[in-house]
Amino acid sequence: MITKIQAAERQLDTAIRLFFENKDLLSSYTLAAASRELTDDLCENRRAEIFQAELSRLGDALEVRLSFREELKIIIKDEYYKETLKLFRKRQNFLKHADKDADDGMDELSIDELAFVLMFGIRNFTLLEKRLTPAMSIFLLWFGAAKPSILKKPQHSTNHEFYSKVEGLRRTFQDLYDTETLAVMHEELKIHF
């Protein structure tokens, strides 16, 4: 028997593997979005427990973020929340359903859009499980190196090791989006799968 969190973990790990294979971004997106939706629901079901754990970790209730959906509720006005969710789910629904829009098309998926879906999926997973899989760790290192301008500076000494690895990756690879770089990351994943 497979639990919901085990299913979400497998979907996310497979989405990351497909991301680094750089062959089928749509399938990766579909798996990552499904995992994120599943973990959003699980976070909602464990809301009180997660809030207490995050409050203990962060020390400030205003800093607590409980899931992707909860983050949206914090930054989006109530009257626009449903519309915003619909926008976020538009691509995901296009890839799942054809009952109302059989003749529609969609713009090509960008690797950056997929990377953010993976990030939110990983965030939800870590809120629930308090751990990362090897695939998630490798992805986070790549993301940190590929998007250094959006990362906050480390506040805790435990983060310094991560940032040191990110800097090492940035020094090693000039272009983190290059096919060869993604292939190296994929090879690293193979060691752990």
Secondary structure by P-SEA (a helix, b strand, c coil): cccaaaaaaaaaaaaaaaaaacccaaaaaaaaaaaaaaaaaaaaaaaaaaaaaaaaaccccccccccaaaaaaacccccaaaaaaaaaaaaaaaacccccccccccccccaaaaaaaaaaaaaaaaaacccccaaaaaaaaaaaaaccccccccccccaaaaaaaaaaaaaaccccccaaaaaaaaaaaaaac
